[in-house]
């Protein structure tokens, strides 16, 4: 289903395509989520954000409350300066654009941590990993040992990894910048800022983006002035700052087992 609104700031809503079939729920499929107050409620997954079987893991569907417009991937008119096949990140409006060759781009909602906000210069995707593991840096362990100490040995790739289902590793020249574009289990963070972290997407979205991105791919950062000019004050800035969290797979629907952390 698509809807075209005749405005350069409007959107072509293409939530589902054949390429996203693996993410789609079956017609009539219903899931149950547990709310923070312990009650249960049913929902039908949004197209493109259903259950995903990947690499031996099962990613749950994203509940609809996290996908309220504009918090879902869609094709939009592109007004930035990146070339087709490359990525532009708007850390203020919380969007990532994968640029197509026809004046449009796939736009993904993102969460941006403090590390992500400090990403100013152009970088290059030189490494892609499926189900990457994660380990806090020496600076994280030194500055907040009470938070990061339990994770000093690292978290292996899988459902519990703060890097989610995929990661794109950003380099400056031939050197790792230690910035990442990656998935997350922290669903409520998408569209918002965190006190730490890089550039995070819903796992369904990072899988979709990962399949589109080749190595190398250039990643540019939109300035605050460019963001305001292109998307307007309605979306720039967008979101609120949330405390960073690691969310266990068991509680992905309800936030009943959340451990503070700042290391993605």
PyMOL commands that set and color helices and strands:
alter all, ss='L'
color gray80, all
select helices_A, chain A and resi 18-23+64-66+114-117+138-143+145-151+187-189+203-212+224-231+249-251
alter helices_A, ss='H'
color red, helices_A
select strands_A, chain A and resi 11-12+31-34+40-43+52-54+57-59+74-77+87-90+95-99+104-109+111-112+123-130+166-172+175-184+193-194+199-202+217-221+241-242+245-247+258-260
alter strands_A, ss='S'
color yellow, strands_A
deselect
rebuild
show_as cartoon
